[in-house]
Amino acid sequence: MANINFLLTEGPFQTEKWATAAKIAGAALKKGHSVSFFCYLDGIYNGLSTQKFADWEKVPGDYYKELVEAGAKIVCCGICVNARGQQDGQFFYEGIKVGGIPDWAAFVGEADRVVTL
């Protein structure tokens, strides 16, 4: 099975890239592939448990929570997290970790494919 890494750099309410990544990752996990994410820049907002959007039954963070529950590894850049006032990731869903570029380097080193969105 393949090991797929995603580099996600945009927040959930800027574009639909968060949805594209979540759908591809979910399909890959269902087929038995390994999936990892490194969330960088505004991409760190994708794992927030505090998201609210009145017209949506599920917000982007809910999808990323489900990916973690299905076995995906998600690490957010610690510098990006703190620079955006997210206090070391305390508002992330459980299982979404705060790390750094060395984590992304490890993901890329292990990956068969890297997808940047």
Buried (B, 14 or more C-beta within 10 A) or exposed (E): EEBBBBBBBBBBBEEBBBEBBBEBBBEBBEEEBBBBBBBBBBBBBBBBBEBEEEEEEEBBBBBBBBBBEEEBBBBBBBBBBBEBEBEEBEBBBEBBBBBBEEBBEBBEEEBEEBBEB
